[in-house]
Amino acid sequence: MDQTHYLIVGASHAALSAVHAIRLHDAERDITVVTRDQSLPYSPTVLPYVVSGRSAPERVFLRNEDYFTRLNVKYRRGAAVRKVRPATASVQLDDGEEIGFSKLLLASGAAPALPPIPGLAGVRFHVLRTLNDAIALHSVLPKTKRALVLGGGLIGMHAAENLAKGGAQVTVVEIQPHVLSGYFDADASGIIEKVFATNGVRLLTSSQVTTLAGSGEGCRAMLSDGAELDADLLLVAAGVAPVTDFLDESGIEIDRGVLVDDWMHTSAENVWAAGDVAQARGFFEADKIINGILPDAVGQGRIAGMAMAGDAGAKPYAGGVPLNTYAFFGQQAMSVGVQESALDSSGVEVYRQVDAEAARYLKIVLQDSRLAGIFGINWAFDPGVMRELILRRIDLDAVKQPFLDAPQKIARVLMSRNWR
């Protein structure tokens, strides 16, 4: 059985951040990274650009082979983990090989969640979560005339845009009353929806596919209102779920994801988890949440790596704050924090500016004079700085009106005063 001191399952942002944190404190002991992918590490956020052809697959990697060689890290591609056995401090790969570890990080990410639609298993469909998924979707773009996208979240809307730009007639079916409901309210989503409609994308909200059936080379979808849609490409973008199937019988506590404390430590000794697979403390919520965003993956990976290496400089996780930036048809949307509906109404103030004709929108949510959420379309502000204002609970009472009038300017001033 092969043996390594640090074993990391997964190879995206959380895993790479952990590798970096470990090597800053421990330059000697073995690190092994295993990933089910056959490629070098890449970010899921780049996949829509591979679909469109804007980014070549061979140019999207986050690290090259030389990086792992220099850091004395064994990087193993195509090595899917089948079982984790904390009791014997080992994992088993799909091919039966076993690897022993002293400390283990689970950074296995998430995989597409497939809705229980009758007939789905019998038709050809695409998902968009891996590099191979993006390459496959890109390859069929030239011959796609009618595309059906199930889901109006970020993945679905990104894909719908690229399919439309490729010349396809695109229909998006979304069960919620408006698209991107996890990030924007109805007014903001309405602006986004109008831009998509102007660019030829048909959006069916408050709707769902009830049945799917094969139709020639494509499929036929029956909708909840009785309508039927034919498509020669079906993309399922109904959300993602943490990859935890390999943890069955491990004894590690799992809810929707792997439950972790503020140091990313799981219920098992010498096992940590970070990124999209981890369910950690929310900043606003009493319950633990999955906050599948890039900044959290990096931050959680860093905390886990430092904790694994025994770095005394490690600080506990402050809690998950949602942050998303979304570019569409030359427009820019940003979402940081939570909507007012997610908060206790006590002390909540909401300020909104909407110019639907100019496709401009700004909403600022305060609670007890502290920023809880800021949401914008074609409105300049620094999402990372706003996230820090939230995490640091900066009191805005003395600068409330200037902040509402010029959030980017005042946030930068506050940053210069408070960042240490």
C-alpha positions as CSV (number, residue, x, y, z in Angstrom):
1,M,0.0,0.0,0.0
2,D,1.3,3.4,-1.0
3,Q,1.7,5.8,1.9
4,T,1.6,9.6,2.1
5,H,1.5,12.1,4.9
6,Y,-1.1,14.5,3.3
7,L,-3.7,13.1,1.0
8,I,-6.0,15.4,-0.9
9,V,-9.0,14.2,-2.8
10,G,-9.9,16.7,-5.5
11,A,-7.8,19.2,-7.5
12,S,-9.7,22.5,-7.9
13,H,-9.5,25.7,-5.9
14,A,-10.0,24.3,-2.4
15,A,-7.4,21.5,-3.0
16,L,-4.8,23.9,-4.5
17,S,-5.3,26.4,-1.7
18,A,-4.6,23.7,0.8
19,V,-1.5,22.5,-1.0
20,H,-0.2,26.1,-0.9
21,A,-1.0,26.5,2.8
22,I,0.6,23.2,3.7
23,R,3.8,24.0,1.9
24,L,4.2,27.4,3.5
25,H,4.4,25.6,6.9
26,D,5.7,22.1,6.0
27,A,8.1,22.0,3.1
28,E,9.2,18.3,3.6
29,R,6.4,15.8,4.2
30,D,4.7,14.0,1.3
31,I,1.6,15.5,-0.4
32,T,-0.4,13.4,-2.8
33,V,-3.3,14.9,-4.8
34,V,-5.8,12.4,-6.4
35,T,-8.4,13.5,-8.9
36,R,-11.0,11.6,-10.9
37,D,-10.3,14.0,-13.8
38,Q,-7.8,13.0,-16.5
39,S,-6.5,16.6,-16.8
40,L,-4.5,19.1,-14.9
41,P,-6.5,21.3,-12.4
42,Y,-9.0,23.7,-13.8
43,S,-11.8,25.9,-12.4
44,P,-15.5,25.1,-13.2
45,T,-16.0,28.8,-13.6
46,V,-14.1,28.8,-16.9
47,L,-16.2,26.0,-18.5
48,P,-18.8,28.4,-20.2
49,Y,-15.9,30.0,-22.1
50,V,-14.7,26.6,-23.3
51,V,-18.2,25.9,-24.5
52,S,-18.2,29.2,-26.5
53,G,-14.7,28.6,-27.9
54,R,-13.4,31.7,-26.2
55,S,-11.0,29.6,-24.2
56,A,-9.1,26.7,-25.6
57,P,-9.3,23.6,-23.3
58,E,-5.5,23.3,-23.2
59,R,-5.2,26.9,-21.9
60,V,-7.5,26.8,-18.9
61,F,-5.4,24.9,-16.4
62,L,-4.8,26.5,-13.0
63,R,-1.4,24.8,-12.5
64,N,1.1,22.9,-14.7
65,E,3.1,19.8,-14.1
66,D,6.2,21.9,-13.1
67,Y,4.2,23.4,-10.2
68,F,3.7,20.1,-8.6
69,T,7.2,19.0,-9.3
70,R,8.7,22.1,-7.7
71,L,6.5,21.7,-4.6
72,N,7.2,17.9,-4.4
73,V,3.6,17.0,-4.8
74,K,2.5,13.8,-6.4
75,Y,-0.4,14.6,-8.7
76,R,-2.4,11.6,-9.8
77,R,-5.0,12.0,-12.6
78,G,-7.8,9.6,-13.3
79,A,-7.6,8.3,-9.7
80,A,-11.2,8.2,-8.4
81,V,-11.7,7.3,-4.7
82,R,-14.1,4.5,-4.1
83,K,-13.9,4.3,-0.3
84,V,-12.5,6.2,2.6
85,R,-11.6,4.3,5.8
86,P,-10.7,6.6,8.6
87,A,-10.3,3.7,11.0
88,T,-7.3,2.4,9.1
89,A,-6.3,5.8,7.7
90,S,-6.6,4.7,4.1
91,V,-8.6,5.2,0.9
92,Q,-9.3,2.7,-1.8
93,L,-9.3,3.8,-5.5
94,D,-11.6,2.5,-8.2
95,D,-9.0,0.2,-9.4
96,G,-8.6,-1.4,-6.0
97,E,-5.3,0.3,-5.1
98,E,-5.1,1.5,-1.5
99,I,-3.3,4.7,-0.2
100,G,-2.6,5.2,3.4
101,F,-2.5,8.7,4.9
102,S,-1.7,10.6,8.1
103,K,-4.0,13.5,7.2
104,L,-6.8,13.6,4.6
105,L,-8.6,16.5,2.9
106,L,-11.8,15.9,1.1
107,A,-12.1,18.5,-1.7
108,S,-14.1,16.4,-4.1
109,G,-16.4,19.2,-5.2
110,A,-19.9,18.8,-6.6
111,A,-21.6,17.0,-9.5
112,P,-24.8,17.9,-11.5
113,A,-28.0,17.0,-9.7
114,L,-30.4,15.2,-12.1
115,P,-34.1,16.0,-11.6
116,P,-36.5,13.0,-11.3
117,I,-38.1,13.6,-14.7
118,P,-39.8,10.6,-16.3
119,G,-37.9,9.7,-19.5
120,L,-34.7,11.6,-18.7
121,A,-32.6,8.4,-18.5
122,G,-33.9,7.4,-22.0
123,V,-32.8,10.6,-23.9
124,R,-29.4,12.0,-24.7
125,F,-28.6,15.1,-22.6
126,H,-25.6,17.2,-21.6
127,V,-24.5,18.6,-18.3
128,L,-21.8,21.2,-17.6
129,R,-19.5,20.5,-14.7
130,T,-16.3,19.1,-16.0
131,L,-13.9,20.0,-18.8
132,N,-15.0,17.0,-20.8
133,D,-18.6,18.2,-20.4
134,A,-17.6,21.6,-21.8
135,I,-15.6,20.1,-24.7
136,A,-18.6,17.8,-25.6
137,L,-21.0,20.7,-25.5
138,H,-18.7,22.8,-27.7
139,S,-18.4,20.1,-30.2
140,V,-22.2,20.0,-30.8
141,L,-22.8,23.7,-31.0
142,P,-22.3,24.0,-34.8
143,K,-25.1,21.5,-35.5
144,T,-27.5,22.6,-32.8
145,K,-30.6,24.4,-34.1
146,R,-33.0,24.0,-31.2
147,A,-31.7,23.8,-27.6
148,L,-33.6,23.2,-24.4
149,V,-32.0,24.2,-21.1
150,L,-33.5,22.9,-17.9
151,G,-32.7,25.4,-15.2
152,G,-32.3,29.2,-15.0
153,G,-29.4,29.3,-12.6
154,L,-25.9,30.5,-13.4
155,I,-24.9,27.4,-15.3
156,G,-28.1,27.2,-17.3
157,M,-28.0,30.9,-18.2
158,H,-24.3,30.8,-19.2
159,A,-25.0,27.9,-21.4
160,A,-28.1,29.5,-22.9
161,E,-26.2,32.6,-23.9
162,N,-23.4,30.6,-25.6
163,L,-25.9,28.4,-27.4
164,A,-27.8,31.5,-28.6
165,K,-24.5,33.1,-29.8
166,G,-23.8,29.9,-31.7
167,G,-27.0,30.4,-33.6
168,A,-29.4,28.0,-31.8
169,Q,-33.0,28.8,-30.9
170,V,-32.8,28.4,-27.1
171,T,-35.6,27.8,-24.6
172,V,-34.9,27.9,-20.9
173,V,-37.4,26.2,-18.5
174,E,-37.2,27.4,-14.9
175,I,-39.4,26.2,-12.1
176,Q,-39.1,29.5,-10.1
177,P,-41.0,32.7,-11.0
178,H,-37.8,34.3,-12.3
179,V,-34.3,33.3,-13.3
180,L,-31.3,33.4,-11.0
181,S,-33.6,33.5,-8.0
182,G,-30.8,32.4,-5.8
183,Y,-28.9,35.6,-6.4
184,F,-31.4,38.4,-7.5
185,D,-34.9,39.6,-6.7
186,A,-37.7,39.8,-9.3
187,D,-36.8,43.3,-10.4
188,A,-33.1,42.5,-11.1
189,S,-34.0,39.2,-12.7
190,G,-36.5,41.0,-14.9
191,I,-33.7,43.2,-16.3
192,I,-31.6,40.1,-17.0
193,E,-34.6,38.3,-18.6
194,K,-35.2,41.3,-20.9
195,V,-31.6,41.2,-22.1
196,F,-31.9,37.5,-22.9
197,A,-35.2,38.0,-24.7
198,T,-33.7,40.8,-26.8
199,N,-31.0,38.3,-27.8
200,G,-33.5,35.7,-28.9
201,V,-33.6,33.4,-25.8
202,R,-37.0,32.2,-24.8
203,L,-37.5,32.0,-21.0
204,L,-40.3,30.0,-19.5
205,T,-40.5,30.7,-15.8
206,S,-42.9,29.2,-13.3
207,S,-42.7,26.1,-15.6
208,Q,-41.3,22.7,-15.5
209,V,-40.7,19.7,-17.7
210,T,-43.0,16.8,-16.6
211,T,-41.9,14.1,-19.2
212,L,-39.2,13.6,-21.7
213,A,-39.1,11.3,-24.7
214,G,-36.8,10.6,-27.6
215,S,-37.6,12.4,-30.8
216,G,-35.4,11.5,-33.8
217,E,-31.8,12.6,-32.9
218,G,-33.2,14.9,-30.1
219,C,-36.0,14.9,-27.6
220,R,-39.5,16.1,-26.9
221,A,-40.3,17.7,-23.6
222,M,-43.8,17.9,-22.2
223,L,-44.4,20.9,-19.9
224,S,-46.5,21.4,-16.9
225,D,-48.9,23.7,-18.8
226,G,-49.5,20.9,-21.5
227,A,-47.2,22.5,-24.1
228,E,-44.6,20.4,-26.0
229,L,-41.1,21.4,-27.0
230,D,-38.8,19.6,-29.5
231,A,-35.0,20.1,-29.2
232,D,-32.0,18.5,-30.8
233,L,-29.9,19.4,-27.7
234,L,-30.9,19.0,-24.1
235,L,-28.8,20.6,-21.3
236,V,-29.7,19.7,-17.7
237,A,-28.7,22.5,-15.4
238,A,-30.9,21.9,-12.4
239,G,-28.2,22.5,-9.8
240,V,-25.4,20.5,-8.2
241,A,-24.9,18.3,-5.2
242,P,-21.7,17.6,-3.2
243,V,-19.8,14.4,-4.3
244,T,-20.0,12.2,-1.2
245,D,-21.0,8.8,-2.5
246,F,-17.4,7.5,-1.8
247,L,-17.9,8.2,1.9
248,D,-20.6,5.6,2.4
249,E,-19.7,3.4,5.4
250,S,-16.9,5.8,6.3
251,G,-18.6,7.0,9.5
252,I,-18.0,10.6,8.5
253,E,-21.0,12.8,9.4
254,I,-22.8,14.0,6.3
255,D,-25.9,16.1,6.0
256,R,-26.3,17.7,2.5
257,G,-22.5,17.9,2.5
258,V,-19.7,16.8,4.7
259,L,-20.2,18.5,8.1
260,V,-17.2,20.5,9.3
261,D,-16.3,22.8,12.2
262,D,-14.7,26.2,11.9
263,W,-11.3,24.6,11.2
264,M,-12.8,22.5,8.4
265,H,-12.3,19.4,10.5
266,T,-14.9,16.6,10.0
267,S,-16.2,14.2,12.6
268,A,-13.4,11.8,11.8
269,E,-9.9,12.1,13.3
270,N,-7.3,13.5,10.8
271,V,-9.9,14.2,8.1
272,W,-10.9,17.6,6.9
273,A,-13.2,18.9,4.1
274,A,-13.3,22.1,2.1
275,G,-15.0,23.7,-1.0
276,D,-18.2,22.6,-2.6
277,V,-18.3,19.3,-0.7
278,A,-18.2,21.0,2.8
279,Q,-21.1,22.1,4.8
280,A,-19.9,24.8,7.2
281,R,-21.2,27.5,9.4
282,G,-23.2,30.2,7.6
283,F,-22.5,33.9,8.4
284,F,-26.2,34.8,8.6
285,E,-27.8,31.4,9.3
286,A,-27.9,29.3,12.5
287,D,-27.6,26.1,10.4
288,K,-24.5,25.0,8.5
289,I,-24.7,25.7,4.7
290,I,-23.0,24.8,1.5
291,N,-21.6,28.0,0.0
292,G,-20.4,26.8,-3.4
293,I,-18.4,29.9,-4.5
294,L,-14.8,30.3,-5.5
295,P,-13.7,32.7,-2.6
296,D,-15.1,30.3,0.0
297,A,-13.4,27.3,-1.7
298,V,-10.0,29.1,-1.5
299,G,-10.6,30.3,2.0
300,Q,-11.7,27.0,3.3
301,G,-8.9,25.2,1.6
302,R,-6.4,27.6,3.2
303,I,-7.9,27.0,6.7
304,A,-7.9,23.2,6.2
305,G,-4.3,23.2,4.9
306,M,-3.0,25.3,7.8
307,A,-4.9,23.2,10.3
308,M,-3.5,20.0,8.8
309,A,0.0,21.3,8.8
310,G,-0.3,22.6,12.4
311,D,0.2,26.2,11.4
312,A,-0.4,28.4,14.5
313,G,-1.4,31.3,12.3
314,A,-4.6,29.6,11.2
315,K,-7.8,31.6,11.9
316,P,-11.3,30.0,12.2
317,Y,-13.8,30.2,9.4
318,A,-15.9,33.3,9.7
319,G,-19.0,31.8,8.0
320,G,-20.3,31.6,4.5
321,V,-21.2,34.8,2.7
322,P,-22.6,34.3,-0.9
323,L,-20.8,36.1,-3.7
324,N,-21.3,35.8,-7.4
325,T,-20.4,37.8,-10.4
326,Y,-22.2,37.2,-13.7
327,A,-21.4,38.6,-17.1
328,F,-24.1,38.2,-19.8
329,F,-24.4,39.6,-23.3
330,G,-21.9,42.4,-22.5
331,Q,-23.7,43.2,-19.2
332,Q,-22.4,42.7,-15.7
333,A,-24.3,41.6,-12.6
334,M,-23.0,41.1,-9.1
335,S,-24.6,39.6,-5.9
336,V,-23.0,39.8,-2.5
337,G,-24.6,38.7,0.8
338,V,-28.3,38.0,1.3
339,Q,-31.7,39.4,0.4
340,E,-33.8,41.1,3.1
341,S,-36.1,38.1,3.1
342,A,-33.3,36.0,4.7
343,L,-33.0,38.3,7.7
344,D,-34.9,38.9,10.8
345,S,-36.9,42.1,9.9
346,S,-35.6,43.9,13.0
347,G,-33.3,46.8,12.0
348,V,-33.4,46.0,8.3
349,E,-33.3,48.8,5.7
350,V,-33.5,48.3,2.0
351,Y,-32.4,50.9,-0.6
352,R,-33.0,50.4,-4.3
353,Q,-32.3,52.2,-7.5
354,V,-33.8,50.7,-10.7
355,D,-33.6,51.9,-14.3
356,A,-34.9,49.0,-16.3
357,E,-34.6,50.9,-19.6
358,A,-30.9,51.5,-19.1
359,A,-30.5,47.9,-17.6
360,R,-29.1,49.4,-14.4
361,Y,-30.0,48.2,-10.9
362,L,-28.7,48.6,-7.4
363,K,-30.1,47.3,-4.1
364,I,-28.4,47.7,-0.7
365,V,-29.6,45.8,2.3
366,L,-28.5,46.9,5.8
367,Q,-29.2,45.4,9.2
368,D,-28.5,47.5,12.2
369,S,-26.4,49.9,10.0
370,R,-24.2,47.0,8.8
371,L,-24.1,45.7,5.2
372,A,-26.0,42.5,4.7
373,G,-26.3,42.4,1.0
374,I,-25.6,44.4,-2.2
375,F,-26.8,43.5,-5.6
376,G,-26.1,45.3,-8.8
377,I,-26.5,45.2,-12.6
378,N,-24.2,47.5,-14.6
379,W,-23.3,49.2,-11.4
380,A,-19.7,49.5,-10.3
381,F,-18.6,48.2,-6.9
382,D,-16.0,45.7,-5.7
383,P,-17.7,42.5,-4.7
384,G,-14.7,41.3,-2.7
385,V,-14.5,44.5,-0.7
386,M,-18.3,44.4,0.0
387,R,-17.9,40.8,1.2
388,E,-15.2,42.0,3.7
389,L,-17.5,44.8,4.9
390,I,-20.0,42.1,5.7
391,L,-17.6,39.7,7.3
392,R,-16.0,42.4,9.4
393,R,-19.4,43.8,10.5
394,I,-18.3,47.3,9.7
395,D,-20.7,49.9,11.2
396,L,-21.9,52.2,8.4
397,D,-24.0,54.5,10.5
398,A,-21.6,57.5,10.3
399,V,-21.3,57.1,6.5
400,K,-24.7,55.7,5.6
401,Q,-25.9,58.3,3.1
402,P,-22.5,58.7,1.4
403,F,-22.3,54.9,1.1
404,L,-25.7,54.6,-0.4
405,D,-24.8,57.4,-2.9
406,A,-21.4,56.0,-3.8
407,P,-20.9,52.5,-2.4
408,Q,-17.7,51.7,-4.3
409,K,-16.0,55.0,-3.3
410,I,-16.9,54.8,0.4
411,A,-16.2,51.0,0.7
412,R,-12.7,51.7,-0.6
413,V,-12.2,54.4,2.0
414,L,-13.5,52.1,4.7
415,M,-11.2,49.4,3.5
416,S,-8.1,51.6,3.8
417,R,-9.1,52.4,7.4
418,N,-10.0,49.0,8.6
419,W,-8.0,46.4,6.7
420,R,-5.2,44.9,8.7
